[in-house]
Structures are given as C-alpha cells and as structure tokens.
Amino acid sequence: MNMEFRSRQIAELRVSGLRALRGLGFSRLQFILEVDLAASPNSPVLLAHLVADVAIGGAGGGQQLLGKAAPQSSWCVFTLDHPHKVPVWLELDLAGEQLEALERLRAGGPLTFQFHVSLQLRQDAEVVTRSQVLRLDVDITQWATVLKEIGYLDLLVVAVELPIDAPDTYRHAITELREAHKDLHAGRYDTTVMRCRRAMESVGTQVSDDAGQGRIRKAFAESKSSREAMTKFDRAELVRGAIANYSNLAHHMDGDGAPECFSRQDALFVLTAAAGVIWEASARIPAR
C-alpha cells in the first residue's frame, strides 16, 4: 500500500514473509516488511519511527490484538534520486500463554496477520504521520514451519483450566487446587503435589465409599473382561485413586528419612490430572 507526502507517492509497503526464533520463556516472530521507496530528486524525505500494531485472525473469523511489532533496531531511511527498496524485520515477542491462545484461535487452520503500520515522514520542518493497514496470510504448512522453529512441537504450553462455577459439593477440592496452582507458580512443587492429594481426597469423600473404591480396584486387577466391563465412572475413579496414590509421597519421607522431592514437571502433571478429575466429577452432578 502507498504512503504519500505532499500529494506524491513516497513509499509502498507490504509484508512478505514470516520466521520465528526461540527464546528463554518466550517466542519471537519476525515479519519481513518491504519498503519500496520512490525517487525523490533534490528533495529527500526521511521515514522514521516505524511501528505496527499486530492483530490475528483464525478459522473462526474476527481479529484479536496480538501485540506491537517494531524494527530490530532504531530505524530511519531517506528517499534518493532513484527508486530503491529497503527491507526491515519487524519483531514481536510472545509469551507462552499467548502462543497457546493463538493456537486455540487457529483451530488447526490458516492464520491471517493484520498490521496497522504507522511511521513519520519528514522534509525540512514539516513532519506528518502516515498509517496503512497490511495483511499477511499464513497457510498451515508455513505455520508448521514456524512452530518447528520455536520448538512448539517439542514443548506444549498447557493452561490448567479449573471450573469457575463448580458445584458446592467440590468447593473444598477447588480451593485446594487453586492454592496448588499458586504454589506451582511460586516454585513450591512439593506443596503443589500435597494440595492435589488433599483435593483428590476431598473429591473421593463425595463420589465413592471405601467399598466402592475396593470394588473398582479389584475389577481393574482381576482380568481383561472385568476391566472392559468397567463403567466410565469406574475408570474416572481409578484415575482419581492413581493420582492420590502418586501424590501421597508428598506426605511421607523416603527410605533414607528425607522428604520426597517433586520437580516442576511432577507438579504440573499432578495438577493437570487433578483438575481433569474435578471436571469429570462436576459433570456428573445434574445442573440446577
């Protein structure tokens, strides 16, 4: 699209490509912006202060603001006596949760990036600001390359979703899980696991008695046919019991008398699984 100054074309802008870099705790998208400068004999025009608000759209339609992209370094360029082209990389940093949200928006389809580009044009004492809206369509193959470049195929960022309007029956379990989530972010991984254990115990008091839990464990251990006959509830209760058993170590010392230590991966695994158990249990309570 064209930028004008004093009723004459100065530059044409277009976004022509995308690549990505992997950072520590974030990902960087780099967009190649091509600036085609028109000839301006004897009256050079300075272009500077380039910035772009970037929005994103997916298969579901609509645009959502993604962030602000800027050149790699301080950027300015003059028009010359002859036409010439100046490429510039616009960089946009994304946190892990933004990338995950972007993937949910994409829903397995292509993406459309929209750029609201603005810059200043200056000649002598006159300064004006111009803006243009550009777009870049990225198909599935191109986006797969981007995900590979930032290591997304190796590291999946997961948001742990907790019920907001959970039944009052599970309010204690939900409270424990929310506190466990805070402990995870604070790096208190042992406490995260311990709270998940308490959440599973709280759920267990509501969904099954000791006899029922014993029946389910026996059915799982007896034979293939008994396992195949287990109901969805039986299988969910088996998962709950497995999480409680795994996280029980957070309450005890190991064989050397030292407390059991859990890593961030352990804590995230237990927290995510525990949240799933509560979602499943909540779905079995009829809506009122």
Secondary structure, 3 states (H helix, E strand, C coil): CEEEECCEEEEEEEEEEEEEEECCCEEEEEEEEEEEECCCCCCCCEEEEEEEEEEEECCCCCCEEEEEEEECCCCEEECCCCCEEEEEEEEEEEEHHHHHHHHHHHCCCCEEEEEEEEEEEEECCEEEEEEEEEEEEECHHHHHHHHHHCCCCCCCCCCCCCCCCCCHHHHHHHHHHHHHHHHHHCCCHHHHHHHHHHHHHHHHHHHCCHHHHHHHHHHHHHCHHHHHCCCHHHHHHHHHHHHHHHHHHHHCECCCCCECCCCHHHHHHHHHHHHHHHHHHHHCCCCC
